[in-house]
Amino acid sequence: MWHDVDRDVMTAKRSLDALMRTGADKAYTGLAISERHEMNIEAGEIKLLRTTFNTSLHLSVIKDSKKGHIGLNKSDDASIEKAVADVMDIAAGAQPDEAHDIAEWQEPAEFHKGPTTPDLDAMYDRLKGFVATVSRRYPKINLRQVILSFTRSRAYVMNSNGVDFRTFRGTYHFMAMFSAGEGDKVSSFNASGVSMLDLDRDLIDCGSIDMLLRQSCEQITTRPVEGKFVGDVIVAPDAFGDIWGFLFNAISDGPVISDTSIYKDKVGELITSPELTLHCRPVADEIADGYFVTGDGYAAKNSTIIEKGVLKGLLLSLYGSRKTGRERAVNQGGAIVVEPGNSSLSDLIRSVKKGILLCRLSGGAPNNYGDFSGVAKNSYLIEGGEIKHPLSETMISGNLAEAYKNITGISRERIDYGSAILPWIAFSGLTISGK
Amino acid sequence: MVDLQEYSRLFSAYTELRVQENRSVTVGFIKGNNTVNTRSTTGGVSARVYKNGSWGFASTPELQRDAIVSIVKAATDNAEFLGSRTGVAKGPLPTVAASHDSSFATKKPRLTQKQLVDFIKEIDDHIATRYPGLQSRSVFLNCLDIEKSVVTSDGSRFTSMTPRSHIFITLCVEKDGEPVDLYQVHGGLGQFEDVFESPDVLFPEIEKQYEHLMRKSEGVYPDAGLKTCVLDAELAGILAHEAIGHTTEADIVLGGSVAQHLIGQEVASPLVTLVDFANTAFGQTCPVPVYVDDEGTKAEDVVIIDKGVLKGYMHNKETANHFNAAPTGNARAYTFSDEPLIRMRNTAILPGTSKLEDMIASVDDGYYLIRSKNGQADSTSEFMFGIELGYEIKNGKLGRAIKNTTISGVAYDVLKTVSMVSDEMHWTGAGMCGKKQPIPVGMGGPAVKCRLSIGGR
């Protein structure tokens, strides 16, 4: 292990030195060595065991304000020598941009998280146990694809300002995709996943897996809502990204630089209902699968994106920050933790006169101002405070920026995905239409 | 590429050995800023072994002899590890031997990175100069070469070099304080030098894109509900791929797709014939030509729907065994470290006899939908496509443009409502399909008139 680390560090340093010797004004090297062990279930059977080794080397240079980047998965001397020459050519061909830069010097640091070796026998036993439990508890379920993997990596980030970060990680990931069937009827597929630092728990008890399996069995027979109405939508944790991806995209580099973000000038303003507080916590202990170093070479820190409805900052990289004159984010997003609310999920459901429990949204990308529409998948009609029946061919539409301001409740219960911790969030005023 | 034949003596069970390199170039300008300027290469060797019903896989980026030997051993050990625990013994896979070499590499001198950047900048400068009222614009070049060499223990061998090159242009205008945008993709099969002659060749297409954008900026919300729509060719291709194609991939059939009960049944209008082409259609090379798949099977066209009747599934060797069918050559892997999965290649609805203008003229109240930004479907064949560009049809004539929306339906129901199919065929090859791994796919079709649900307000 330490012999490997010494060799890795030498490789990263040698690359960086070569870039500077070749005439770069500023240079960055990212080297990662990874090993992944992956067991796969296909159509209900444990079928495939994969072992993959990989190397990832990223070199960036800035010369006369022109930036070039090259990525390769080799780290031998000849490959590095060629990559150094190529990346200088790439930079020479670029258009100059004063906003290009590298991270300033920070105290060198080493980060460790998770186990260093996989337990293949335990992985097999957990997976076999999962298949047996699903078969017993939910006999109508077809396990289309299930993956349990362990990835360990050594990653090194260095730049010509003296940045020197080393990260050593090991993480288990579990993903299940499935549907339920009876006779010639099938449910929509559903899927979820979770990241873990150990295999202490049964896989079916991780994240939202057991709940989704149960729901799939309920969703073999569905029907659309009748007509069209404006109602409440309770967004389940697994549908969080479908609804909130618009916000995270709109506060990141692309839309802010291209001037198409509706949030670019909203820092310090109320953009959601005051019930919502939302963090990005990549280095928190509660997040199993975060990150320690950002893509532009900064030690990541936890941050609050929305505090009681107020936008606290944008998710800009160093380049985005210099390009727009706005503050650089202390992390690169993800690792989302939403503060729990005051209501139970059953209270949220009881408060809905007519609406939907939205468990997955199959929708087109919202436009720049948040208009969206999509199909409610794996979801339920709520009427008179009760869940009535699972839905098909039912669409939801509205404006996400408006919806964020119409949060009517947040659940106390949250799902821990390892990479995020999320509650159920209820919105009012969305259009729901059936056939 | 490394000569793999000498390693075949190491094979102790059914084995595929593959060397592969994916090379990509990305150049991007956002509002005149050269934000992306990068090249990347990912390559290595992998082995996959099948023994008594269990699969083992291993890969490494190293291409030295000892690395290749160790990868074959690791994949064999993995198959044995699983086999020793599952205790499930299954018969051998079908034996097929194929041999082929194909390369779509350019014979022209390669452009330098600077020439590529200058090419994209010239397009960006043209847009900035000609359309000064735009709020924003972006121009991105993405080129991907996939080069591989495969040998299998049952005697197949092939090499291939399949490149594609695309330029993505997004124009954005501000309307009443809100940004409205529209994207367009140019390019297809081949390396940059063979696909793009000069920037000015694209200018007429950019002019059309701008005109559509101006109409879209005045666009209206569609009237939500079940409507008669004419789907332009691009959308028909996505319908073929997402909504029907995925349900007929044999691994998804085994995973519970609705198509498992529909073989031999009428699932669409008799006007609909749907084919997954291996490499050639109507005498032309398809956007993603596959001659031999990554299991070493000669790639054959798969007729999925013939005149409205569901005829067949797409197979790899293992599902072909299960269904007592022949492997169809659909097993493909995206990178060297990926195992082959059942993937579509070039999926298309075949053209009919109607004229697009007659199809539009036949609609009293509906929509002409032209471009999609994304699409999803599931095991029930219920699908959703995001619509980026479309127009109202009122009394047989095109009306106002519509704002971004979503269309949806159950594909096997929607295809039964198809009442007209145009005589023009249009292919797109910019798609990247996601299913554990991403992979380039081709999609094609004529315009199709049908009834489906459209979102709105």
Interface residues (C-beta under 8 A of the other chain):
Chain A: M39 E42 A43 E45 I46 K47 L48 L49 R50 T51 T52 F53 N54 T55 K67 G68 H69 I70 G71 L72 N73 K74 D86 V87 D89 I90 A91 A92 G93 A94 Q95 D97 A99 L120 Y124 K128 N142 L143 R144 Q145 I147 M177 F178 S179 A180 G181 D184 V186 S187 S188 F189 K228 G254 I257 S258 D259 T260 I262 Y319 K323 S362 G363 G364 A365 P366 N367 N368 Y369 D371 F372 S373 G374 V375 K377 S392 E393 M395 S397 G398 T431 S433 K435
Chain B: F29 I30 K31 N33 N34 T35 V36 N37 T38 R39 S40 T41 T42 G43 G44 S46 G53 S54 W55 G56 F57 A58 S59 T60 P61 E62 A74 A75 N78 A79 F81 L82 R85 T86 V88 T112 Q113 K114 Q115 L116 V117 D118 K121 Q135 S136 R137 S138 C172 E178 P179 V180 D181 A224 G225 L226 D251 I252 L254 G255 G256 S257 V258 H261 S337 E339 S372 K373 N374 Q376 D378 S379 T380 E382 M384 F385 G386 I387 E388 K403 N404 T405 T406 S408 G409 V410 K436 S453 G455 G456 R457
